[in-house]
Amino acid sequence: MVDVDGVLIRGRPEDGRHWSTFLESDLGLRTDDLHREFFDSHWNDIVIGRARLEDRLPEVLERIAPHVTADRLIEYWFEQDARLDHRLLQDLQTVRSGGFQVHLATNQEHRRAQYLMHTLGLADTVDGIQYSAQIGAKKPDVAFFQSATSGVGLLPADILLIDDTPENVRAARAYGWEAILWAGEESLLDVLKEHFPTKFAVNKLQVS
């Protein structure tokens, strides 16, 4: 189970900075306004599937940036938050070639989940996606881990989470998953070889 933002995707394709770094200069929309009026007020409902992005965002933009359409902002956001870690992707392919399932386990709303899988092409490199809007709960809520476990048809002890958020790692371990706090400084294969050489049969993989 692999987290997306901060793990598999790291910011802007050009430089890895946050997707909204040049939001004001590019679209004339202040980041502080967007966070206060949209993310602080609406995001929790959207990311757990209680509301739709395309329903809540237009009414906010009408107040704070009427010159920007919801579709334009969504397109900008998704394109600017799409820097894939290709070294990690390559390691995940090696893991899959060794007979292991690889799933995304991520807090996402429906539209970006589809973007990740189909526009960015992750559907070709992972076995599936377990995401919060589909599940109705987000990490680190225990309901997320319960549903994701059922979704892949495995026992908790047979699942390993790679995540960059300490709270998510602690919650995964409390539920019975293995979990790695990811910093992106080492290759995944080296980490697996060091920490899980027997349990996840890493010796079967082509780890140099």
C-alpha positions as CSV (number, residue, x, y, z in Angstrom):
1,M,0.0,0.0,0.0
2,V,1.6,3.2,-1.2
3,D,0.6,6.7,-0.2
4,V,0.4,9.3,-3.1
5,D,1.1,12.9,-2.0
6,G,4.5,13.2,-0.5
7,V,5.5,9.7,-1.5
8,L,4.7,8.7,-5.0
9,I,3.9,12.3,-6.1
10,R,6.1,15.2,-4.9
11,G,4.7,18.5,-6.0
12,R,5.1,20.5,-9.2
13,P,6.6,18.6,-12.2
14,E,9.1,21.4,-12.8
15,D,10.7,21.8,-9.4
16,G,8.8,19.7,-6.7
17,R,7.4,22.8,-5.0
18,H,3.8,22.9,-3.8
19,W,1.2,23.0,-6.6
20,S,-0.1,26.4,-5.5
21,T,3.3,28.2,-5.4
22,F,2.5,30.4,-8.4
23,L,-1.3,30.2,-8.2
24,E,-1.7,33.9,-7.7
25,S,0.6,34.9,-10.6
26,D,-0.8,32.2,-12.9
27,L,-4.5,32.5,-12.2
28,G,-5.0,35.6,-10.1
29,L,-6.2,33.6,-7.1
30,R,-4.7,34.0,-3.7
31,T,-3.6,30.8,-2.0
32,D,-4.7,32.1,1.4
33,D,-8.1,32.8,0.1
34,L,-8.5,29.4,-1.4
35,H,-7.4,27.6,1.8
36,R,-9.6,29.7,4.0
37,E,-12.7,29.6,1.9
38,F,-12.4,26.2,0.3
39,F,-10.0,23.8,1.9
40,D,-10.7,24.8,5.5
41,S,-14.4,24.8,5.1
42,H,-15.2,22.1,2.5
43,W,-12.3,19.7,1.9
44,N,-13.1,17.3,4.7
45,D,-16.5,16.6,3.3
46,I,-15.1,16.2,-0.2
47,V,-12.2,13.9,0.6
48,I,-14.4,11.4,2.4
49,G,-17.1,11.5,-0.3
50,R,-19.8,13.4,1.5
51,A,-19.7,16.2,-1.2
52,R,-18.4,16.5,-4.7
53,L,-15.5,18.8,-5.7
54,E,-17.4,20.1,-8.7
55,D,-20.3,21.0,-6.6
56,R,-18.5,22.9,-3.8
57,L,-15.7,24.6,-5.7
58,P,-17.7,26.8,-8.1
59,E,-19.7,28.6,-5.3
60,V,-16.4,29.4,-3.5
61,L,-14.7,30.7,-6.7
62,E,-17.7,32.8,-7.4
63,R,-17.0,34.7,-4.2
64,I,-13.2,34.9,-4.2
65,A,-12.2,34.7,-7.9
66,P,-15.1,34.9,-10.3
67,H,-12.8,35.1,-13.2
68,V,-11.6,31.5,-12.6
69,T,-13.8,28.6,-13.4
70,A,-13.8,25.4,-11.3
71,D,-12.7,23.3,-14.3
72,R,-9.8,25.6,-14.9
73,L,-8.6,25.5,-11.3
74,I,-9.0,21.7,-11.1
75,E,-7.0,21.3,-14.4
76,Y,-4.3,23.6,-13.1
77,W,-4.2,21.9,-9.6
78,F,-3.9,18.4,-11.0
79,E,-1.3,19.3,-13.6
80,Q,0.8,21.2,-11.1
81,D,0.6,18.4,-8.5
82,A,2.0,15.5,-10.6
83,R,5.7,15.0,-10.2
84,L,6.1,11.3,-10.1
85,D,9.0,9.6,-8.2
86,H,10.2,7.4,-11.0
87,R,12.8,5.6,-8.9
88,L,10.0,4.5,-6.5
89,L,7.8,3.5,-9.4
90,Q,10.6,1.4,-10.8
91,D,11.1,-0.3,-7.4
92,L,7.3,-0.9,-7.2
93,Q,7.4,-2.6,-10.6
94,T,10.1,-4.9,-9.2
95,V,8.0,-5.7,-6.2
96,R,5.0,-6.5,-8.5
97,S,7.2,-8.7,-10.7
98,G,8.0,-10.7,-7.5
99,G,4.4,-11.6,-7.2
100,F,3.2,-8.9,-4.7
101,Q,0.2,-6.7,-5.1
102,V,0.8,-2.9,-5.2
103,H,-2.1,-0.6,-4.4
104,L,-2.4,3.1,-3.8
105,A,-3.7,3.9,-0.3
106,T,-4.5,7.6,-0.3
107,N,-6.7,10.4,0.9
108,Q,-8.3,11.6,-2.4
109,E,-11.5,12.8,-3.8
110,H,-13.1,11.0,-6.8
111,R,-11.9,13.3,-9.6
112,R,-8.2,13.3,-8.7
113,A,-8.3,9.6,-8.0
114,Q,-9.4,9.1,-11.6
115,Y,-6.7,11.5,-12.8
116,L,-4.0,9.6,-11.0
117,M,-5.1,6.3,-12.4
118,H,-5.9,7.2,-15.9
119,T,-4.4,10.6,-16.9
120,L,-1.1,9.9,-15.1
121,G,-1.3,6.2,-16.1
122,L,-0.8,4.7,-12.6
123,A,-3.5,2.1,-13.5
124,D,-0.8,0.5,-15.7
125,T,1.7,0.3,-12.8
126,V,-0.4,-0.7,-9.8
127,D,-3.0,-3.3,-9.0
128,G,-5.6,-0.8,-7.7
129,I,-6.4,2.2,-5.5
130,Q,-8.0,2.4,-2.1
131,Y,-9.0,6.0,-1.5
132,S,-10.8,8.0,1.1
133,A,-13.8,9.3,-0.9
134,Q,-14.6,5.8,-2.1
135,I,-14.2,4.3,1.3
136,G,-16.0,7.1,3.2
137,A,-13.1,7.6,5.7
138,K,-9.6,8.9,5.5
139,K,-6.3,8.0,7.0
140,P,-5.6,7.8,9.9
141,D,-9.2,6.7,10.8
142,V,-9.4,3.0,11.5
143,A,-12.3,2.7,9.1
144,F,-9.9,3.5,6.2
145,F,-7.6,0.6,7.1
146,Q,-10.5,-1.8,7.7
147,S,-12.0,-1.1,4.3
148,A,-8.7,-1.1,2.5
149,T,-7.8,-4.5,4.0
150,S,-11.1,-5.9,2.9
151,G,-10.7,-4.3,-0.6
152,V,-7.5,-6.3,-1.3
153,G,-8.6,-9.5,0.3
154,L,-5.6,-9.9,2.6
155,L,-5.0,-10.2,6.3
156,P,-3.8,-7.0,8.1
157,A,-0.5,-8.7,8.9
158,D,0.2,-9.2,5.2
159,I,0.0,-5.6,4.3
160,L,2.8,-3.0,4.3
161,L,2.0,0.8,4.1
162,I,4.5,3.3,2.8
163,D,3.5,6.7,4.0
164,D,5.1,10.0,4.8
165,T,2.7,11.0,7.7
166,P,3.6,9.7,11.2
167,E,0.0,9.6,12.3
168,N,-0.9,7.3,9.4
169,V,2.0,5.0,10.1
170,R,1.1,4.7,13.7
171,A,-2.6,4.0,12.9
172,A,-1.7,1.4,10.3
173,R,0.5,-0.4,12.8
174,A,-2.2,-0.2,15.5
175,Y,-4.6,-1.9,13.0
176,G,-2.1,-4.7,12.4
177,W,-0.4,-3.6,9.2
178,E,3.3,-3.2,8.8
179,A,4.3,0.4,8.0
180,I,7.3,2.5,6.9
181,L,7.6,6.2,7.5
182,W,8.8,7.3,4.1
183,A,11.4,10.1,3.5
184,G,12.3,9.2,0.0
185,E,16.0,9.1,0.7
186,E,16.6,5.4,0.1
187,S,15.4,3.0,-2.6
188,L,12.3,1.0,-1.6
189,L,14.1,-2.2,-2.4
190,D,16.9,-1.4,0.0
191,V,14.4,-0.5,2.8
192,L,12.5,-3.8,2.2
193,K,15.7,-5.7,2.2
194,E,16.8,-4.2,5.5
195,H,13.5,-4.3,7.5
196,F,11.5,-7.1,6.0
197,P,13.9,-9.7,4.5
198,T,11.8,-12.7,5.6
199,K,8.2,-11.6,6.1
200,F,7.8,-10.1,2.6
201,A,10.2,-12.5,1.0
202,V,12.4,-9.7,-0.4
203,N,15.1,-12.2,-1.1
204,K,13.0,-13.3,-4.1
205,L,13.3,-9.8,-5.6
206,Q,16.1,-8.6,-7.8
207,V,17.7,-6.4,-5.1
208,S,21.2,-5.4,-5.7
